[in-house]
Amino acid sequence: MAIKSHNKISAEFSMASMSNLVFLLLIFFILTSTLVAPNAIKLLLPSGSGKTISKQSTFVSINNQNQFFVNETPATDQNLQQLLTQSLIGQTEGVIVLQLDRTAPVQSFVTVIEAVNQMNKVLKTKHKVILATTPK
C-alpha cells in the first residue's frame, strides 16, 4: 500500500513580500533625501598671516558697485583683458591679486578669471589669480 501525501510542493513564488520590501525601501530613501539640506555647506573665507604678494603683482579691484579697477585704473568687462595684458606686458608668469568686496557678485570674480584664462591662451603665458584676504 502506497502512502500518498496530501501536501503538494508548489513551484510558485509569492512576490507580495518582495514588493512590500521594495516599497518600504523606496519610502525610506525618499524621506531621508528630503531631510538633507543642499545649502547646508558653510564656506569660511580664508584669512592668513603670510604674504604671498610679489613686487610685480597686478591688482584687480572690484568694489560693491561692481566696478573694476586694474592697478587703480577704471576698467569695464570689455576692456579688462586689454588692461591686464598692458599691465603684464613682457611677463610670461605673473600673479594677479584680486581684491574683491564681500558684497560683490560672484559673476565679477568669474569675469576676471575668464579674462586671465583668455589672456593666457592667446599669449601662451602662465599668469595666476589669487584672492586677497583679510589678516587674522
WOMO-V723097 format. One record per helix or strand. SS is the DSSP state (~ for helix, > for strand). FROM is the first residue (numbers start at 1). LEN is the number of residues. Records with the same first field share a line. If there is no record, write none. Layout:
BEGIN
SS: FROM-LEN / FROM-LEN
END
This chain:
BEGIN
~: 16-20 / 80-8 / 106-18
>: 58-5 / 68-3 / 73-3 / 93-8 / 126-6
END
